[in-house]
Amino acid sequence: MSDDRTRVREFFGDRAAGWERRFPDDGPSYAAAVGRLELRRGGRVLDAGCGTGRALPPLRSAVGPSGVVVGADLTCAMLREAARAGRDREGHLLLADVTALPLRSGAFDAVFAAGLLSHLPDPAEGLRELARVARPGGTLALFHPIGRAALAARHGRRLASDDLRAQPVLRRLLERSGWRMTSYTDEETRFLVLASREH
C-alpha cells in the first residue's frame, strides 16, 4: 500500500509544475461541476485529491466567506502549485492521504473529488473514508473534465465494461462504501457522478 502511495506522489510530483499547462481549458468544467453540488452559504466542503486546487475558487464562491473549504492532497508539489496560484486564499491546504484523513467524522456537507478514483490503491477504502468525513445526507461529486471514452482514448486504451467508472461497477462500489448514487453523467466533455451519504 505504501508503494502505491509513493508511486502516486512521484507521478504527480514530477508533473505538478506543468499540470495546468497540460489542461488549460478545464476551469469552466470544474465550476459547472461544483455548481451541481448545490452548496449553501456557510457550508463545509472538502476537495479530496485537490491537486493544484482548480476547484477551490468555485467551492469558495459557493460557500462564501463564512464557509469552510479544505483541499487535501497526498503530493507536496501539487499543494505548492496550488499556493503559487493563490488558491491557498480560497481554502485551507492539507497534506494528507484521503484514505486516512486527519479530520473529524461528519465534518463536511459535501466532498468534491476530481480524477481521484483511479489513483486510489483501494477505491472502496477511499470512498469509505470520504463517507466518514461527510455528514449523513451529505453529497459526493466524482468528477473528471472528460468522459470515460475520451479518457481511455487519451491513454491509448479501449473502453471496458468493467471500468471502475462504468455505471454499474461504480454504483456497487459506492453502495458498499456508504454512498447512494443519485446522478450519473458520462459525456465527451465531462464525467460527473453525484452520490448521497447514507444515514
Phi and psi in degrees as GROMACS dihedral restraints (atoms count N, CA, C in turn):
[ dihedral_restraints ]
;  ai    aj    ak    al  type     phi  dphi    fc
    3     4     5     6     1   -65.1    20    10
    4     5     6     7     1   -33.2    20    10
    6     7     8     9     1   -62.4    20    10
    7     8     9    10     1   -39.2    20    10
    9    10    11    12     1   -60.8    20    10
   10    11    12    13     1   -44.2    20    10
   12    13    14    15     1   -66.3    20    10
   13    14    15    16     1   -38.2    20    10
   15    16    17    18     1   -62.5    20    10
   16    17    18    19     1   -42.2    20    10
   18    19    20    21     1   -63.0    20    10
   19    20    21    22     1   -41.2    20    10
   21    22    23    24     1   -63.2    20    10
   22    23    24    25     1   -46.4    20    10
   24    25    26    27     1   -58.9    20    10
   25    26    27    28     1   -43.8    20    10
   27    28    29    30     1   -66.5    20    10
   28    29    30    31     1   -43.5    20    10
   30    31    32    33     1   -58.5    20    10
   31    32    33    34     1   -53.1    20    10
   33    34    35    36     1   -77.7    20    10
   34    35    36    37     1   -30.9    20    10
   36    37    38    39     1   -62.1    20    10
   37    38    39    40     1   -41.3    20    10
   39    40    41    42     1   -67.6    20    10
   40    41    42    43     1   -24.2    20    10
   42    43    44    45     1  -107.6    20    10
   43    44    45    46     1    -4.8    20    10
   45    46    47    48     1   -57.8    20    10
   46    47    48    49     1   -47.7    20    10
   48    49    50    51     1   -60.5    20    10
   49    50    51    52     1   -34.2    20    10
   51    52    53    54     1  -105.9    20    10
   52    53    54    55     1    10.2    20    10
   54    55    56    57     1   -56.6    20    10
   55    56    57    58     1   -50.4    20    10
   57    58    59    60     1   -74.0    20    10
   58    59    60    61     1   -24.2    20    10
   60    61    62    63     1   -68.6    20    10
   61    62    63    64     1   -27.8    20    10
   63    64    65    66     1   -71.7    20    10
   64    65    66    67     1   -29.6    20    10
   66    67    68    69     1  -132.3    20    10
   67    68    69    70     1    66.2    20    10
   69    70    71    72     1   -73.6    20    10
   70    71    72    73     1   -17.0    20    10
   72    73    74    75     1  -103.5    20    10
   73    74    75    76     1    14.3    20    10
   75    76    77    78     1   -81.6    20    10
   76    77    78    79     1   -16.4    20    10
   78    79    80    81     1   -51.1    20    10
   79    80    81    82     1   -51.7    20    10
   81    82    83    84     1   -61.4    20    10
   82    83    84    85     1   -34.4    20    10
   84    85    86    87     1   -71.1    20    10
   85    86    87    88     1   -32.4    20    10
   87    88    89    90     1   -62.9    20    10
   88    89    90    91     1   -47.1    20    10
   90    91    92    93     1   -60.9    20    10
   91    92    93    94     1   -41.4    20    10
   93    94    95    96     1   -64.9    20    10
   94    95    96    97     1   -40.3    20    10
   96    97    98    99     1   -65.4    20    10
   97    98    99   100     1   -42.6    20    10
   99   100   101   102     1   -60.0    20    10
  100   101   102   103     1   -38.9    20    10
  102   103   104   105     1   -58.4    20    10
  103   104   105   106     1   -31.8    20    10
  105   106   107   108     1   -70.7    20    10
  106   107   108   109     1   -16.5    20    10
  108   109   110   111     1   -71.8    20    10
  109   110   111   112     1   -19.9    20    10
  111   112   113   114     1    53.3    20    10
  112   113   114   115     1    49.5    20    10
  114   115   116   117     1   -69.6    20    10
  115   116   117   118     1   149.5    20    10
  117   118   119   120     1  -103.4    20    10
  118   119   120   121     1   154.9    20    10
  120   121   122   123     1   -58.0    20    10
  121   122   123   124     1   136.6    20    10
  123   124   125   126     1    83.4    20    10
  124   125   126   127     1     1.6    20    10
  126   127   128   129     1   -73.8    20    10
  127   128   129   130     1   171.1    20    10
  129   130   131   132     1  -122.1    20    10
  130   131   132   133     1   125.0    20    10
  132   133   134   135     1  -137.5    20    10
  133   134   135   136     1   140.7    20    10
  135   136   137   138     1  -110.4    20    10
  136   137   138   139     1   130.8    20    10
  138   139   140   141     1   -99.9    20    10
  139   140   141   142     1   103.0    20    10
  141   142   143   144     1   -88.3    20    10
  142   143   144   145     1   120.7    20    10
  144   145   146   147     1    73.3    20    10
  145   146   147   148     1    49.7    20    10
  147   148   149   150     1   -69.4    20    10
  148   149   150   151     1   -17.9    20    10
  150   151   152   153     1    58.3    20    10
  151   152   153   154     1  -128.7    20    10
  153   154   155   156     1   -82.3    20    10
  154   155   156   157     1     5.2    20    10
  156   157   158   159     1    80.4    20    10
  157   158   159   160     1    27.5    20    10
  159   160   161   162     1   -61.9    20    10
  160   161   162   163     1   -26.9    20    10
  162   163   164   165     1   -83.5    20    10
  163   164   165   166     1   -14.1    20    10
  165   166   167   168     1   -62.9    20    10
  166   167   168   169     1   -43.8    20    10
  168   169   170   171     1   -60.1    20    10
  169   170   171   172     1   -47.8    20    10
  171   172   173   174     1   -67.7    20    10
  172   173   174   175     1   -30.2    20    10
  174   175   176   177     1   -65.1    20    10
  175   176   177   178     1   -45.2    20    10
  177   178   179   180     1   -61.2    20    10
  178   179   180   181     1   -43.7    20    10
  180   181   182   183     1   -59.5    20    10
  181   182   183   184     1   -37.7    20    10
  183   184   185   186     1   -70.2    20    10
  184   185   186   187     1   -40.8    20    10
  186   187   188   189     1   -92.7    20    10
  187   188   189   190     1   -12.6    20    10
  189   190   191   192     1    74.7    20    10
  190   191   192   193     1   179.2    20    10
  192   193   194   195     1   -65.8    20    10
  193   194   195   196     1   -23.7    20    10
  195   196   197   198     1   -87.5    20    10
  196   197   198   199     1    -7.0    20    10
  198   199   200   201     1   -83.3    20    10
  199   200   201   202     1   173.8    20    10
  201   202   203   204     1  -118.2    20    10
  202   203   204   205     1   127.8    20    10
  204   205   206   207     1  -125.5    20    10
  205   206   207   208     1   125.4    20    10
  207   208   209   210     1  -124.8    20    10
  208   209   210   211     1   129.7    20    10
  210   211   212   213     1  -110.9    20    10
  211   212   213   214     1   117.1    20    10
  213   214   215   216     1  -111.4    20    10
  214   215   216   217     1   135.9    20    10
  216   217   218   219     1  -150.1    20    10
  217   218   219   220     1   152.5    20    10
  219   220   221   222     1   -82.4    20    10
  220   221   222   223     1   -15.9    20    10
  222   223   224   225     1  -111.4    20    10
  223   224   225   226     1   115.5    20    10
  225   226   227   228     1   -54.0    20    10
  226   227   228   229     1   -43.5    20    10
  228   229   230   231     1   -63.0    20    10
  229   230   231   232     1   -36.9    20    10
  231   232   233   234     1   -65.5    20    10
  232   233   234   235     1   -42.4    20    10
  234   235   236   237     1   -66.8    20    10
  235   236   237   238     1   -34.8    20    10
  237   238   239   240     1   -62.1    20    10
  238   239   240   241     1   -41.3    20    10
  240   241   242   243     1   -65.2    20    10
  241   242   243   244     1   -38.2    20    10
  243   244   245   246     1   -60.9    20    10
  244   245   246   247     1   -45.4    20    10
  246   247   248   249     1   -66.2    20    10
  247   248   249   250     1   -40.1    20    10
  249   250   251   252     1   -60.2    20    10
  250   251   252   253     1   -34.0    20    10
  252   253   254   255     1   -82.3    20    10
  253   254   255   256     1     0.9    20    10
  255   256   257   258     1    82.9    20    10
  256   257   258   259     1    10.2    20    10
  258   259   260   261     1   -78.7    20    10
  259   260   261   262     1   -10.0    20    10
  261   262   263   264     1   -68.7    20    10
  262   263   264   265     1   -14.2    20    10
  264   265   266   267     1   -80.0    20    10
  265   266   267   268     1   -16.3    20    10
  267   268   269   270     1   -90.7    20    10
  268   269   270   271     1   -21.1    20    10
  270   271   272   273     1  -171.4    20    10
  271   272   273   274     1   169.3    20    10
  273   274   275   276     1   -79.2    20    10
  274   275   276   277     1   127.6    20    10
  276   277   278   279     1   -94.0    20    10
  277   278   279   280     1   130.2    20    10
  279   280   281   282     1  -128.0    20    10
  280   281   282   283     1   121.2    20    10
  282   283   284   285     1   -80.0    20    10
  283   284   285   286     1   109.5    20    10
  285   286   287   288     1  -161.5    20    10
  286   287   288   289     1   152.6    20    10
  288   289   290   291     1   -84.3    20    10
  289   290   291   292     1   122.7    20    10
  291   292   293   294     1   -69.8    20    10
  292   293   294   295     1    -7.8    20    10
  294   295   296   297     1   -90.6    20    10
  295   296   297   298     1    -3.2    20    10
  297   298   299   300     1  -152.7    20    10
  298   299   300   301     1    69.4    20    10
  300   301   302   303     1   -76.9    20    10
  301   302   303   304     1   137.0    20    10
  303   304   305   306     1   -84.3    20    10
  304   305   306   307     1    53.4    20    10
  306   307   308   309     1  -130.8    20    10
  307   308   309   310     1   150.7    20    10
  309   310   311   312     1   -74.6    20    10
  310   311   312   313     1   154.3    20    10
  312   313   314   315     1   -64.8    20    10
  313   314   315   316     1   141.3    20    10
  315   316   317   318     1    68.7    20    10
  316   317   318   319     1    20.5    20    10
  318   319   320   321     1   -75.7    20    10
  319   320   321   322     1   -21.7    20    10
  321   322   323   324     1  -120.9    20    10
  322   323   324   325     1   145.7    20    10
  324   325   326   327     1   -79.1    20    10
  325   326   327   328     1   -27.0    20    10
  327   328   329   330     1  -153.3    20    10
  328   329   330   331     1   153.7    20    10
  330   331   332   333     1  -128.6    20    10
  331   332   333   334     1   129.2    20    10
  333   334   335   336     1  -110.4    20    10
  334   335   336   337     1   132.0    20    10
  336   337   338   339     1  -139.3    20    10
  337   338   339   340     1   108.3    20    10
  339   340   341   342     1  -100.3    20    10
  340   341   342   343     1   120.3    20    10
  342   343   344   345     1    63.3    20    10
  343   344   345   346     1    22.2    20    10
  345   346   347   348     1   -83.7    20    10
  346   347   348   349     1   -44.4    20    10
  348   349   350   351     1   -50.9    20    10
  349   350   351   352     1   -48.2    20    10
  351   352   353   354     1   -70.6    20    10
  352   353   354   355     1   -10.9    20    10
  354   355   356   357     1  -100.2    20    10
  355   356   357   358     1     1.2    20    10
  357   358   359   360     1   -86.6    20    10
  358   359   360   361     1   131.6    20    10
  360   361   362   363     1   -62.2    20    10
  361   362   363   364     1   -33.2    20    10
  363   364   365   366     1  -136.1    20    10
  364   365   366   367     1    94.7    20    10
  366   367   368   369     1   -56.2    20    10
  367   368   369   370     1   -37.8    20    10
  369   370   371   372     1   -63.3    20    10
  370   371   372   373     1   -42.8    20    10
  372   373   374   375     1   -61.0    20    10
  373   374   375   376     1   -44.5    20    10
  375   376   377   378     1   -63.1    20    10
  376   377   378   379     1   -44.3    20    10
  378   379   380   381     1   -66.6    20    10
  379   380   381   382     1   -34.6    20    10
  381   382   383   384     1   -64.6    20    10
  382   383   384   385     1   -39.2    20    10
  384   385   386   387     1   -67.9    20    10
  385   386   387   388     1   -38.2    20    10
  387   388   389   390     1   -65.3    20    10
  388   389   390   391     1   -36.2    20    10
  390   391   392   393     1   -65.1    20    10
  391   392   393   394     1   -37.4    20    10
  393   394   395   396     1   -60.7    20    10
  394   395   396   397     1   -42.1    20    10
  396   397   398   399     1   -84.8    20    10
  397   398   399   400     1    -6.0    20    10
  399   400   401   402     1   -92.7    20    10
  400   401   402   403     1   145.7    20    10
  402   403   404   405     1   -73.4    20    10
  403   404   405   406     1   155.2    20    10
  405   406   407   408     1   -54.8    20    10
  406   407   408   409     1   131.5    20    10
  408   409   410   411     1    85.4    20    10
  409   410   411   412     1    -3.9    20    10
  411   412   413   414     1   -67.6    20    10
  412   413   414   415     1   168.4    20    10
  414   415   416   417     1  -115.2    20    10
  415   416   417   418     1   143.0    20    10
  417   418   419   420     1  -117.5    20    10
  418   419   420   421     1   134.0    20    10
  420   421   422   423     1  -117.9    20    10
  421   422   423   424     1   117.8    20    10
  423   424   425   426     1  -101.1    20    10
  424   425   426   427     1   117.8    20    10
  426   427   428   429     1  -129.4    20    10
  427   428   429   430     1   147.9    20    10
  429   430   431   432     1  -146.2    20    10
  430   431   432   433     1   139.0    20    10
  432   433   434   435     1   -72.7    20    10
  433   434   435   436     1    -3.4    20    10
  435   436   437   438     1  -135.1    20    10
  436   437   438   439     1   157.9    20    10
  438   439   440   441     1   -76.4    20    10
  439   440   441   442     1   175.5    20    10
  441   442   443   444     1   -60.3    20    10
  442   443   444   445     1   -45.3    20    10
  444   445   446   447     1   -64.6    20    10
  445   446   447   448     1   -43.7    20    10
  447   448   449   450     1   -66.1    20    10
  448   449   450   451     1   -37.8    20    10
  450   451   452   453     1   -67.3    20    10
  451   452   453   454     1   -42.7    20    10
  453   454   455   456     1   -60.8    20    10
  454   455   456   457     1   -43.7    20    10
  456   457   458   459     1   -63.4    20    10
  457   458   459   460     1   -39.1    20    10
  459   460   461   462     1   -59.3    20    10
  460   461   462   463     1   -33.8    20    10
  462   463   464   465     1   -97.7    20    10
  463   464   465   466     1     8.9    20    10
  465   466   467   468     1    70.5    20    10
  466   467   468   469     1    28.6    20    10
  468   469   470   471     1  -116.6    20    10
  469   470   471   472     1   160.6    20    10
  471   472   473   474     1   -90.5    20    10
  472   473   474   475     1   149.7    20    10
  474   475   476   477     1   -73.0    20    10
  475   476   477   478     1   127.0    20    10
  477   478   479   480     1  -110.5    20    10
  478   479   480   481     1   146.8    20    10
  480   481   482   483     1   -69.2    20    10
  481   482   483   484     1   -21.9    20    10
  483   484   485   486     1   -96.0    20    10
  484   485   486   487     1    13.5    20    10
  486   487   488   489     1   -54.5    20    10
  487   488   489   490     1   141.0    20    10
  489   490   491   492     1   -54.2    20    10
  490   491   492   493     1   -32.9    20    10
  492   493   494   495     1   -96.5    20    10
  493   494   495   496     1     4.7    20    10
  495   496   497   498     1   -63.5    20    10
  496   497   498   499     1   141.8    20    10
  498   499   500   501     1   -53.4    20    10
  499   500   501   502     1   -50.8    20    10
  501   502   503   504     1   -65.0    20    10
  502   503   504   505     1   -37.4    20    10
  504   505   506   507     1   -65.7    20    10
  505   506   507   508     1   -47.4    20    10
  507   508   509   510     1   -69.1    20    10
  508   509   510   511     1   -37.3    20    10
  510   511   512   513     1   -58.4    20    10
  511   512   513   514     1   -47.2    20    10
  513   514   515   516     1   -64.0    20    10
  514   515   516   517     1   -41.8    20    10
  516   517   518   519     1   -61.5    20    10
  517   518   519   520     1   -44.8    20    10
  519   520   521   522     1   -62.4    20    10
  520   521   522   523     1   -44.6    20    10
  522   523   524   525     1   -61.8    20    10
  523   524   525   526     1   -37.8    20    10
  525   526   527   528     1   -73.1    20    10
  526   527   528   529     1   -11.9    20    10
  528   529   530   531     1  -112.5    20    10
  529   530   531   532     1    10.6    20    10
  531   532   533   534     1    95.2    20    10
  532   533   534   535     1    13.7    20    10
  534   535   536   537     1  -122.5    20    10
  535   536   537   538     1   155.5    20    10
  537   538   539   540     1  -122.9    20    10
  538   539   540   541     1   119.9    20    10
  540   541   542   543     1   -64.8    20    10
  541   542   543   544     1   130.6    20    10
  543   544   545   546     1  -115.3    20    10
  544   545   546   547     1   -17.4    20    10
  546   547   548   549     1  -158.2    20    10
  547   548   549   550     1   140.8    20    10
  549   550   551   552     1  -137.6    20    10
  550   551   552   553     1   120.9    20    10
  552   553   554   555     1  -129.4    20    10
  553   554   555   556     1   124.0    20    10
  555   556   557   558     1  -134.3    20    10
  556   557   558   559     1    95.8    20    10
  558   559   560   561     1  -120.6    20    10
  559   560   561   562     1   170.5    20    10
  561   562   563   564     1   -55.1    20    10
  562   563   564   565     1   -41.5    20    10
  564   565   566   567     1   -99.8    20    10
  565   566   567   568     1     2.0    20    10
  567   568   569   570     1  -169.0    20    10
  568   569   570   571     1   151.6    20    10
  570   571   572   573     1  -125.1    20    10
  571   572   573   574     1   123.9    20    10
  573   574   575   576     1  -146.5    20    10
  574   575   576   577     1   121.0    20    10
  576   577   578   579     1  -118.4    20    10
  577   578   579   580     1   130.6    20    10
  579   580   581   582     1  -109.3    20    10
  580   581   582   583     1   141.6    20    10
  582   583   584   585     1  -141.7    20    10
  583   584   585   586     1   154.5    20    10
  585   586   587   588     1  -110.7    20    10
  586   587   588   589     1   137.9    20    10
  588   589   590   591     1   -70.9    20    10
  589   590   591   592     1   123.5    20    10
  591   592   593   594     1   -68.9    20    10
  592   593   594   595     1   152.9    20    10
